[in-house]
C-alpha cells in the first residue's frame, strides 16, 4: 500500500535570463531543476516539482505556481523556515513568495483556469531594459494592432501561432482578454487565456507588429488565423520581452495577496 503523501503549492517568480526555460533538460540550467535540488536537500525526499506551465528559454515569470508532494506533513513553522532557506539557496534569479498546503488532488497546471502574459517592447534604446524588453525602432500603428486584438478574440483555433511539430491534442484556446497599451516609452501587450500553445504569444506579437508596421492588413490577419498554417503568420519576437504575469485558480484554492 502506498504511503499517504501531502501536497504543497509554491508561489514564485524568476528571471529567465540565465535559464533554459522551466522544464528540466539535460546539461543546461532550468528553473525546475534548481527548485527540485533545493527541496530535495531541505526535505530529504526525492522531489519532482510540477509547474503551472513550461516557459521557454529566456522567458521570465513574475507569477508562477508549482506543486510538490512529501511523505512528512509540514507544519506552518517548518514551511516558514523552508521559505527562508529556499530563498537563500536559489540565489537572486528565483524568488519564492509562499509555500502552502493544498488538497491532495489539487494540481498547479491542470487546475489553473487562466494565465496572463505580458510582452514588453521598448520604443527607445535603454541598456537597463535590454534583457527585459524587445527594442524596436520605427513607427508602429497602435490603433491597427488594437483592432487586431478584437479580431483575435473572435477565434478559438490558433494552430497558425503554434510551434510546428508540437504534440498537443487540440489547438483550441479561449482568449479572454487581449490589449495593447502604452506605458511611458514602452508598448505592453497583455493577453489572458485558459491555455496557450508553444510559442503562441511570441508569434501573435510578431504578426501584430507586422500589422502595426504596415506589412500585413487586418483582413490578412483573419486569413492567417483561418489558414491554420504557422508559415503564414509573422515572426516570433525574442523571448526576453515575454513575462508570465499571472495565473488564476478557482476561488479559495490559493491565498489572495
N, C-alpha and C positions, 0 to 999 in steps of 0.2 A: 504493500500500500504506500502510495506517495505521501511524503510529509507535507503538511499544510504550509503554504507559503503566504507571505504578507506583501502586498503591493504598495508602492510609493511612487508619487509623481515628483518630478523635479521641474522647476521653472528656471530657465537660464537664458543667457544671451551670449553671443560670441562674435568676435571679429574674424571673418573668414579669410583674411588676407594671407595667413600662413598655413591654412588647412586645405586639403584636397577634398573639401566637402564634409558632410556629416558622416556618411556611411564608411565603415572600415574597408580599407583597400590595402593590399599587401605592399609593404615597403614605403608607404607615404603617410604623413601625419593626418589624422582625421579627428573630428570632434568626438565622435562616438568612442573611438579607441582611448582617447585621453580620459573621458569620463569613466569608461569601463575600468581602466587601470586604477583610478583613484578610489572607486567604490570597492573594488576587489581588495585593495590594501586596507581600507577602513573597516570592512565587514568580515574579512577573512573568508568570504564566499566567492564562488565563481559567478560573476555578474555579467549579464549581457543586456545593456540598457536599450530600450526600444524608443525611437524618436517619433515625433509627430509628423515628420516629413524627411526628405532626403535632399538637402540643398547641395548644389554643385560646387565645384572648386571655386573659391574666391567669393562666394555669396555670403552675406552677413545675416545675422538673426538678432533683432532687437528683442524678440519674444519667441521662445521655443520651449516646448514641453517634451519630456521623456518619462518613461516609467521603468521600474526595475522591481524584481521580486527577491525577497530574502526569507530564509527559514526562521530567523530570530526576529520577533516583533520589536520594533524600535519605538521607545517612548519619546516624549517631547524633548526632554533634556538631551537624549542621545542624538536626535535629529538636529538640534541646535548646534551641538558640538560637531556633527558631521558637516553641517553647512559651513561652519568656520574653517574646518580642516580642508574641505574640498577647495574652497577659495584660495587657501594658502598653496595647495598642491598644484592647482591648474594654471597658475600664472596669470598674466594680465590679459590674455586673449579670450578667456572664458570667465563669465561671472555667473555664479549660482545664486539665485534670488530666494528660493524657498524649496523645502522638501516636506511633503505632507502625505499622510496615508489616504488611500482611496479604496474602493471596493475591489475585490479580487478579480473581477471581470472588467473593470474599467481599463480602457486602452487609449494610450496617448495619440495614436494615429487614427484608429477606426472610430473613436468617439468624437473626434473633432467635427464640428458642424460647419465651420468656415475658417478660411485662412486669408489674411490680408498681406499683400506685398506692396512695397514702395520701390519705385525706380527713380533715382536722382540724376538729373542732367545739369551740369554746371555750364552757365552761359558766359562766364568769364574764367580765364585760366587762373587756377588757385592751387599752389603746390600743397597746401594743407588739406585739400579735398581730393587730391589725386588718387587716393586709394578707396574713396567712398562715393565718387560721383563720376559720371562719364562726361568729359569735356567735349562739347560740340559747338563748333564755330558756324556762324551763318544765320540767316533769318529762318524762323520756324513759325508756321501758321498755326497758332494755338487754337484758333476757332475751328478750323477744319479737323484738328485732332480731337477736339471735344465732341464734335459731331460724329466722329468715328466711334467714340465711346458708346454713343446711343445705338449705333448700328450693331456694335459688338454684343450688346445685351439682348438683341433680337434673336440670337442664335444659341444653340446648345452644343453642336458638334464642332470641335476645334482641332480636328486632325491636321489641318493645314499649318497649325502652330506647334505641332508636336515634333520632338526629335524623332527621326526615322529609326526603324528597327527597334522600337521600344515595345516591350511585351506588356501590353495592357489589354484588359477585356473590353474597354469602351473608351471612346474619345469624348463622351458627353460630360460637360461641366456646366454647372448652374452659376453664371456670373451674376452676382447680386449688386455689385457696385463697380463702376469704372469712371475715373475722373482725372483730368489734368488740371493742375493749378500752379500758379507762380508763388514762390516763397523767396523773396529777395532776388538774388541773381541765380536762383535755382528753379528749374522746372521739376515738378514732382508728379509722377504718375502713381495713382493709387488704385488697386484692384482687389476685390474681395470675391471669393467663390467657394463653393463647397469642396472643390478639389481642383488641382492643377496638373497638367501634363508636363513631362520633362521638357524644359527649355521654353515652355509656353509663354511666360511673361516676357522674357527677353525677345522672343520672336514677335509678339504683339507690339512691343515698344518699337522695335526696328521697323516694322511695317507702318506703324503710325507716324514715325519720323519721316518716312518716305512721303506720306500724305502731307505732312507739315512743310516739307521742302519742295513740294510740287512735283514729285516723281511718280505719284500714284493718286488717282482720283478716288472719291468716296464710292463711286459706282464700281470701280475696280477692286476696292476693298471688299465689297459684297461678293464679287466674283471670286476673289481669293478664298474667302471663307467657304463658299459653296463648292469650290474645286476640291476641297479636302486633300490638297497637294502641297506639301511643305515647300517644294521648289518654286511655287507661285508666290509665296509670301516673302517679306523682306528679310533683311539680315538680322542675326541675333546680336543685340547690343552686348558690350562687355559685362562680365559677371560682377565686377566690383561696384557697380552702381545699384545692385539689387539687394534689398533687405526684406526678410520675413518680419513683418511689423507686428502681427497679432495672430493669435489662434483662439477661436471661440469654441467653448464646450457647452453642453446642456446646463441649464441653471442649477447651481448648487454643487456642481462636480468639482470645480476648482475655486479656491478662495478669491474674493474680489479685492483688488488693491485699494 
